[in-house]
Amino acid sequence: MLKKIPLHTQIIIGLVLGLIFGLVVVKFGFSKDFTINFIKPVGTIFINALKMIAVPLVLASLIVGVSNLGDISKLSRIGGKTIATYMITTIIAVSLGLGLVNLFKPGNSLPDETREKLMAQFEGDVGTKMGQAAELKEQGPLQPLVDMVPQNFFLATTDNTSMLQVVFFAIIAGIGLLQIPKEKAAPVIAFFDGFNDLIIQIVNYIMMIAPYGVFALMASLIVEITGDDPDSAVDLLLALLKYSLVVIGGLLLMIMGIYPGILKLFTKVRYIDFFKAIRPAQLLAFSTSSSSATLPVTMKQVEEELGVSEEVSSFVLPLGATINMDGTSLYQGVAAVFIAQALGMELTLTQQLMIVLTATLASIGSAGVPGAGLIMLIIVLESIGVPAAGIALIIAPDRILDMFRTVVNVTGDATVCTVVASTEGELPDGLIRQSNPLTATVAE
Ligand code: ASP
């Protein structure tokens, strides 16, 4: 009889074996094509399956969640609390990043020769990213508000980056259901309720292939980032080690210090229980680098493991996956100052405060997909007069740092969701429910 292995342990095993497999392939230079042609697709199928259910899940759970709230004043109370807490955690994150990068000054020790090499090597990439950022910058200041309202609801549901539009429609629909006659609303709510349970069941199926998906993602990632010249890739990563360590150190402080502090202040949930509950979501965030793809699992975990109600989680988490990115804003703060330091520019206090403002806004504007934070960083740089071409200096380790910052993005969303639920009196004693198959054991 097979010994029972919890799913999150299986995911960790998949992650580690994938890393080892990728390193062996790179080191000995064999089966690279095999990895890309036959292993990578398993990872792509896994991420696609998660993305496939993100929109239907948000739509169904939010409509049911809002219509079950019973009254609109509760919705505005929860909404206000959620947005305020999201803003505060983001500002804490950027400020922490700025504090660390000013303390350790990783940019000052970057040798001139390395700087020139990096600038030359990534010139082409910078051009593409600047093009993408320019499109964003041409828009007026109220564009994010305009973007929230879809011209065509069905079109919005066909694009995972339009999640905010789906959230907008679902909230309006939920409010509408509260105000039309009960007998008319009941079948609509019942339909979405059943639909929601169906989606959760599909998440269970997808999670069955999670360990293999994560293995495939890790193995192909290593093969792809090292490219044809693994030695020079390693050299580049080492040159940027100090910078990467400052980013990762800041992210760790968020996870080990700030979030536990917030939970302690506002809830009775023990951090260890919180951590255990959201572990599968963190592991997925790490391996997919996408808060949107992780969203279905984050929602499932906080509901089933922490006892957060569907009405709170289905409102707070989809919003968080779109607008709350603590990890991304911390990284943008560190990266902007690092680039300035490496280019020999002194930043004034006003410029640093400007970073707090623009990184907060930029993280709200970043979509929950891989690499979004890097594009928005260009806007932060331009606001303080640092040449955007400077992002060439940090592109090399970005894919890896993206994995770490996405873990923080998802953990931040789950923390705020737990705080909102607790202040709504939903988690009186921080009890953990034990019904979730994701953390329960599988396979006899
Ligand atoms: N990958 C991040 C996320 O999905 C966004 C970013 O910082 O690039 O949360």
Residues whose N, C-alpha, C, O or C-beta is under 5 A from the ligand:
A	BS01	LIG	S289 S290 S291 S292 T328 A367 G368 V369 P370 G371 A372 G373 L374 D402 R405 T406 N409
